[in-house]
Amino acid sequence: MSKICDKCGLPKELCVCEIIAKEKEKIKISTTRRRFGKITTLVEGISKDVNGKKIMKDLKAKLACGGTMKGNIIELQGDHKAKVKDVLIKMGFSADQIEMG
């Protein structure tokens, strides 16, 4: 017997909560300069309805960089602004939702 989603009431295999949450996201991509002149790419605006850790893991793998998640902000080592947008679009986010800062 499959488990039932608490939000939509469908079985976990058919759950559409994450897809709906991806459509409502407003994501901001920016860079900041850290200690010793290192550049970090920040991805903000990913809500708790979407699996942020999975998104972070996929971004790190596809961009071949290190990173972490602090709260709802994903921090990636290096300047990856343009590449992050392309990867997020391939993950199912709309280009209209992604703002470059």
Contact map, one row per residue, 1 for C-alpha under 8 A:
11100000000000000000000000000000000000000000000000000000000000000000000000000000000000000000000000000
11110000001110000000000000000000000000000000000000000000000000000000000000000000000000000000000000000
11111000001100000000000000000000000000000000000000000000000000000000000000000000000000000000000000000
01111100111100000000000000000000000000000000000000000000000000000000000000000000000000000000000000000
00111111111100100000000000000000000000000000000000000000000000000000000000000000000000000000000000000
00011111100000000000000000000000000000000000000000000000000000000000000000000000000000000000000000000
00001111100000001000000000000000000000000000000000000000000000000000000000000000000000000000000000000
00001111110000111000000000000000000000000000000000000000000000000000000000000000000000000000000000000
00011111111000100000000000000000000000000000000000000000000000000000000000000000000000000000000000000
00011001111101100000000000000000000000000000000000000000000000000000000000000000000000000000000000000
01111000111111100000000000000000000000000000000000000000000000000000000000000000000000000000000000000
01111000011111100000000000000000000000000000000000000000000000000000000000000000000000000000000000000
01000000001111100000000000000000000000000000000000000000000000000000000000000000000000000000000000000
00000000011111110000000000000000000000000000000000000000000000000000000000000000000000000000000000000
00001001111111111100000000000000000000000000000000000000000000000000000000000000000000000000000000000
00000001000001111111000000000000000000000000000000000000000000000000000000000000000000000000000000000
00000011000000111111100000000000000000000000000010000000000000000000000000000000000000000000000000000
00000000000000111111110000000000000000000000000011100000000000000000000000000000000000000000000000000
00000000000000011111111000000000000000000000000000000000000000000000000000000000000000000001000000000
00000000000000011111111100000000000000000000000000000000000000000000000000000000000000000000000000000
00000000000000001111111110000000000000000000001011000000000000000000000000000000000000000000000000000
00000000000000000111111110000000000000000000000001000000000000000000000000000000000000000001100000000
00000000000000000011111110000000000000000000000000000000000000000000000000000000000000000000110000000
00000000000000000001111111000000000000000000000000000000000000000000000000000000000000000000000010000
00000000000000000000111111100000000000000000111000000000000000000000000000000000000000000000100010000
00000000000000000000000111110000000000000000110000000000000000000000000000000000000000000000000011100
00000000000000000000000011111000000000000011110000000000000000000000000000000000000000000000000011100
00000000000000000000000001111100000000000111100000000000000000000000000000000000000000000000000001111
00000000000000000000000000111110000000001111000000000000000000000000000000000000100110000000000001111
00000000000000000000000000011111000000001110000000000000000000000000000000000000100000000000000000011
00000000000000000000000000001111100000111100000000000000000000000000000000000010100000000000000000001
00000000000000000000000000000111110000111100000000000000000000000000000000000000000000000000000000000
00000000000000000000000000000011111011110000000000000000000000000000000000000000000000000000000000000
00000000000000000000000000000001111111110000000000000000000000000000000000000000000000000000000000000
00000000000000000000000000000000111111000000000000000000000000000000000000000000000000000000000000000
00000000000000000000000000000000011111000000000000000000000000000000000000000000000000000000000000000
00000000000000000000000000000000111111100000000000000000000000000000000000000000000000000000000000000
00000000000000000000000000000000111111110000000000000000000000000000000000000100000000000000000000000
00000000000000000000000000000011110011111000000000000000000000000000000000001110000000000000000000000
00000000000000000000000000000011110001111100000000000000000000000000000000111110000000000000000000000
00000000000000000000000000001111000000111110000000000000000000000000000000111111100000000000000000000
00000000000000000000000000011111000000011111000000000000000000000000000011110000000000000000000000000
00000000000000000000000000111100000000001111110000000000000000000000000011100000000000000000000000000
00000000000000000000000000111000000000000111110000000000000000000000000111000000000000000000000000000
00000000000000000000000011110000000000000011111000000000000000000000000110000000000000000000000000000
00000000000000000000000011100000000000000011111101010000000000000000000110000000000000000000000000000
00000000000000000000100010000000000000000000111111010000000000000000000100000000000000000000000000000
00000000000000000000000000000000000000000000011111110000000000000000000100000000000000000000000000000
00000000000000001100100000000000000000000000001111100000000000000000000000000000000000000000000000000
00000000000000000100110000000000000000000000011111110000000000000000000000000000000000000000000000000
00000000000000000100000000000000000000000000000111111110000000000000000000000000000000000000000000000
00000000000000000000000000000000000000000000011101111111000000000000000100000000000000000000000000000
00000000000000000000000000000000000000000000000000111111100000000000100000000000000000000000000000000
00000000000000000000000000000000000000000000000000111111110000000000000000000000000000000000000000000
00000000000000000000000000000000000000000000000000111111111000000000000000000000000000000000000000000
00000000000000000000000000000000000000000000000000011111111100000011100001000000000000000000000000000
00000000000000000000000000000000000000000000000000001111111110000000000000000000000000000000000000000
00000000000000000000000000000000000000000000000000000111111111000000000000000000000000000000000000000
00000000000000000000000000000000000000000000000000000011111111100000000000000000000100100000000000000
00000000000000000000000000000000000000000000000000000001111111111110000000010000000000000000000000000
00000000000000000000000000000000000000000000000000000000111111111000000000000000000000000000000000000
00000000000000000000000000000000000000000000000000000000011111110000000000000000000000100000000000000
00000000000000000000000000000000000000000000000000000000001111111000000000000001001100000000000000000
00000000000000000000000000000000000000000000000000000000000111111100000000000000000000000000000000000
00000000000000000000000000000000000000000000000000000000000110111110000000011100000000000000000000000
00000000000000000000000000000000000000000000000000000000000100011111000000011000000000000000000000000
00000000000000000000000000000000000000000000000000000001000100001111100001111000000000000000000000000
00000000000000000000000000000000000000000000000000000001000000000111110001110000000000000000000000000
00000000000000000000000000000000000000000000000000001001000000000011111111100000000000000000000000000
00000000000000000000000000000000000000000000000000000000000000000001111111100000000000000000000000000
00000000000000000000000000000000000000000000000000000000000000000000111110000000000000000000000000000
00000000000000000000000000000000000000000001111100010000000000000000111111000000000000000000000000000
00000000000000000000000000000000000000000111110000000000000000000000111111100000000000000000000000000
00000000000000000000000000000000000000000111000000000001000000000011110111110000000000000000000000000
00000000000000000000000000000000000000011110000000000000000000000011110011111000000000000000000000000
00000000000000000000000000000000000000011100000000000000000100001111000001111101000000000000000000000
00000000000000000000000000000000000000111000000000000000000000001110000000111110000000000000000000000
00000000000000000000000000000000000001111000000000000000000000001000000000011111000000000000000000000
00000000000000000000000000000010000000111000000000000000000000000000000000001111100000000000000000000
00000000000000000000000000000000000000001000000000000000000000100000000000010111111100000000000000000
00000000000000000000000000001110000000001000000000000000000000000000000000000011111110000000000000010
00000000000000000000000000000000000000000000000000000000000000000000000000000001111111000000000000000
00000000000000000000000000000000000000000000000000000000000000100000000000000001111111100000000000000
00000000000000000000000000001000000000000000000000000000001000100000000000000001111111110000000000000
00000000000000000000000000001000000000000000000000000000000000000000000000000000111111111000001001000
00000000000000000000000000000000000000000000000000000000000000000000000000000000011111111100000000000
00000000000000000000000000000000000000000000000000000000001001000000000000000000001111111110000000000
00000000000000000000000000000000000000000000000000000000000000000000000000000000000111111111100000000
00000000000000000000000000000000000000000000000000000000000000000000000000000000000011111111111000000
00000000000000000000000000000000000000000000000000000000000000000000000000000000000001111111100000000
00000000000000000000000000000000000000000000000000000000000000000000000000000000000000111111100000000
00000000000000000010010000000000000000000000000000000000000000000000000000000000000000011111110000000
00000000000000000000011010000000000000000000000000000000000000000000000000000000000000011111111011000
00000000000000000000001000000000000000000000000000000000000000000000000000000000000000001001111111000
00000000000000000000000000000000000000000000000000000000000000000000000000000000000010001000111111000
00000000000000000000000000000000000000000000000000000000000000000000000000000000000000000000011111100
00000000000000000000000111100000000000000000000000000000000000000000000000000000000000000000111111100
00000000000000000000000001111000000000000000000000000000000000000000000000000000000010000000111111110
00000000000000000000000001111000000000000000000000000000000000000000000000000000000000000000000111111
00000000000000000000000000011100000000000000000000000000000000000000000000000000100000000000000001111
00000000000000000000000000011110000000000000000000000000000000000000000000000000000000000000000000111
